[in-house]
């Protein structure tokens, strides 16, 4: 289990670095979040590593494990993306600095229920369907919640705006890199080689 958790922590850190590098060149530099972000990303990665430990026996072998993880994360976040896209945008970004189009309370509820709850439920369901155990369902639900809170946090805010595509491309890059680091990092930690 230690190798899964360590690989998860490394994957979280790698995902944060990808986010910050792409954000730096494509949007604007936000390196000031690195110290706090690294703690959160590594802790979130540990939660994803736990889910990986529970699901790994039921996942395809390398290199297809990375593809399976990317698909699993996409399926976990897809309900939140769809819910966000079928409603009016939360922000009017034509105004400098953006302007909230609804109350803060309503936006907060949408963030909680449209993103965090749906990702946890979708993750838990996926864990149950893949591994068929309560532990896998719980671990996958926690990982879905953490992944939504971390890399997926902008899903409800960017929905329906010109920033949607940019946000999804950035999220995809994070998911692909973090999944690769998790699978290959774990393999190296336990001494597998190809």
N, C-alpha and C positions, 0 to 999 in steps of 0.2 A: 504493500500500500504506500510506503514512503516514496517509492519511485514515481507512482502515479501523482501523488501530491506535489512532489518537487517539480515534475514535468509540467504540471498544471500551473504552478507558480511562475515557472519560466515562460510558459505560454502567455500568461496574463501580462507579464512584463514586456514580452515581445510585441503583443498586441498594442499596448500603450505606446511603445516606441514607434511603431508603424503609424498609429494615429497622430502622434505629435509631429513626425516627419512630414507626412502628407499634409496635415493641417498647416504646417509652417510654409510649405511651398505653394499650396493651392488655395488656402483661405487666409490665414494670418498666424504668426507665431504665438504660441501659448505655452511656452516652456515653463512658465512659472508654476504650472500645475504638476510638474514632474515629481517633486518629492512626495506630496500627498497622493498623487495619482498612482505612483509606483506601489505604495502600500496597499491601496485599494485594489489595483490591478493584480498584484501578487496574491492577495487574499481571495479575490474573486477567482483567480486561476486555480487556487487550491480547491475551491468548491467544484470547479469544472473537472479538475483532476479526480476528485472523489466520484463524480458521475462517470468519468471515463473508466475508472476501476470497476465500477458496477456493470458497465455496458460492454467492456472489451471482450469478454468471452462470447458475446453474441454478435460482435461486429466482424466484418470481413477482414482478412489479413492485409498486411501492408503490401503495396502502397494504397490499396482501396480503403483503408481505414480513414485516411485523410478525407477522401471524397465522402465517405459515410458521415463523418463528423460535420463537414461543411453542410451537407444536406440536412442533418439533424438540427443544427443551429438555425438554418434557414427555415425549416418547418416550425421550429419553436417560436421564431419571431414573425413568421408570416401572418398569423391572425392579427397581431398588433399593427402591422403594416397595412393590411386590408381595412381594418376598422378605422385607422387614421385617414386613409385615402377616401373613404366614402362619406366623410363629414366635411363641413367647411373648415378651412385652415384656422389654426389657433392664432396665427400671427399675420398681420398685414406687413409684409416686408417692403412695400413700396414707400413706407415712411422711414426716414433715416433712423437706424437703430431698431426698427421693428416696433409694432404696436400690437398688444394683445387684443384679440377680437372678442374676448369673452371674459368673464370674471376670473380672478385668480383661483377662487374656490372650484369653479367648474373645470378650469384647466388642470388643477391638481387632481381632481377626481378622475378626469380622463387619463391623466398620466398613470395613476394608480391602477385603474380598472382596465383601460384599453391596452396598456403596456405591461405593467408588472404582473397583474393577475393572469392575463391571458398567456404571457410567456411561461409563468410557473405552471399553469394548467396544461399547456401544450407540451412543455418539457416533461412533466410528470406522466402524461399520457404516452408520450414517445418512449420514455424509459420503461413503462409498463409493457408496451407493445413489443419493444426490442428484447428486453431481458426477462419480463414476466415475473418480477419480484417486487415486493413493496419497497425494499431498499433501493433498487434501481429507479423506481418511480419517485421516491423521495429525493434521492440524489439528483436526478434529472430535473425535478421541479425546482430545487434550490439553485442548480446551475442555470436554468432558464431565467429565474428571477434575477440572479446576479448578472447574467449576460445582458439582460434587458436594462438593468440599472446602470451598467457600465457602458459597453460599446453601443448598446441600442438606445441610450437615453434620449437621443434627438428624434426618434421615429415619430412621436406624436407632434413634436414642435415644427418639424420641417414638412410634414404632410400637406399636400395641396399647394405648396409653394415651389418656386423655381429651384430651391435648395434640395428638393426631394432626391433628384437623381444624384447629385453630388454626395448627399448623405448616404445613399445606398451603395454607391461606389466605394466610399470610404469604409463603410461597414463591411462590405465584401472583402476588401483588402485585409482588414483586421481579422476577420473570421478565417480566411485562407491561411494567413501567416500563423495565427495562434493555433489553429488545428494542426498545421504542419509541425510546429515546434512541440506541441503536446505529443503527437504520435512519435515523431522521430527522437525527441528528447527522452521519452519514456523508453523507447527501444535501446537507445545508447546507454541509459542508466541501468538497464537490466542485462546489458551485454549482447543484445541481438545485433547482427550485422547483415547487410545485403551486398 
